[in-house]
Amino acid sequence: MMLFLNFIREISLSYAKVNPFPYLPASRINFQSKAFSIMAPAVWNSLFPVTKSSAIITTFKAHLKTELFSAAYDTV
């Protein structure tokens, strides 16, 4: 997720401002559905806005940890 966070922040900020629709690449072959290039955008799009908008990496990690624990233990 850290690699994808850096990618989103550095490369696609201008794209995100122009195109408000989430990006999810299409998968052609079944075994590719678990590839990083497919799963990272899907996971990123499923994060809460407060997690995605964290400006500091330590804040992002804290929000991500909280969100993952909430999802794993079904508490919110």
C-alpha positions in Angstrom: 0.0 0.0 0.0 2.9 2.4 0.7 4.1 1.9 -2.9 0.7 2.6 -4.3 0.3 5.6 -2.0 3.4 7.2 -3.4 2.3 6.4 -6.9 -1.1 8.1 -6.3 0.5 11.1 -4.7 3.3 11.7 -7.2 1.8 10.7 -10.6 -1.9 10.7 -10.6 -2.9 13.8 -8.6 -3.6 15.8 -11.8 -5.5 12.9 -13.3 -7.6 12.5 -10.1 -8.6 16.2 -10.3 -9.6 15.9 -13.9 -11.4 12.5 -13.7 -13.3 12.0 -10.4 -14.2 8.4 -11.3 -12.1 5.7 -9.6 -9.6 3.8 -11.7 -9.9 0.0 -11.9 -8.1 -1.7 -14.8 -9.9 -4.5 -16.6 -8.6 -8.0 -16.2 -8.5 -10.2 -19.3 -7.2 -13.5 -17.8 -8.4 -15.1 -14.7 -5.0 -15.6 -13.0 -4.2 -11.9 -13.4 -7.1 -10.9 -11.1 -4.8 -11.1 -8.1 -2.0 -9.1 -9.6 -0.8 -6.0 -7.9 -1.8 -3.8 -10.8 -5.4 -5.0 -10.4 -5.7 -5.3 -6.6 -3.9 -2.1 -5.6 -6.4 0.3 -7.3 -9.3 -1.8 -6.0 -8.1 -1.7 -2.4 -7.2 2.0 -2.8 -10.7 2.8 -4.0 -12.3 1.0 -1.1 -10.4 3.0 1.6 -12.2 5.7 3.6 -11.6 9.2 2.3 -9.9 10.2 5.5 -7.3 7.4 5.0 -6.7 8.4 1.4 -6.3 12.1 2.2 -3.7 11.7 5.0 -0.9 14.1 4.3 1.7 12.5 6.5 2.8 8.9 6.0 2.6 8.0 9.8 -1.0 9.3 9.8 -1.8 7.2 6.7 -0.4 4.1 8.4 -2.4 4.7 11.5 -5.6 5.2 9.6 -4.9 2.2 7.4 -4.2 0.0 10.5 -7.5 1.1 12.1 -9.4 0.5 8.9 -7.9 -3.0 8.4 -8.6 -4.0 12.0 -12.1 -2.7 11.7 -12.7 -4.8 8.5 -11.0 -7.9 10.0 -13.0 -7.8 13.2 -16.2 -6.3 11.9 -16.2 -3.3 14.2 -16.8 0.4 13.5 
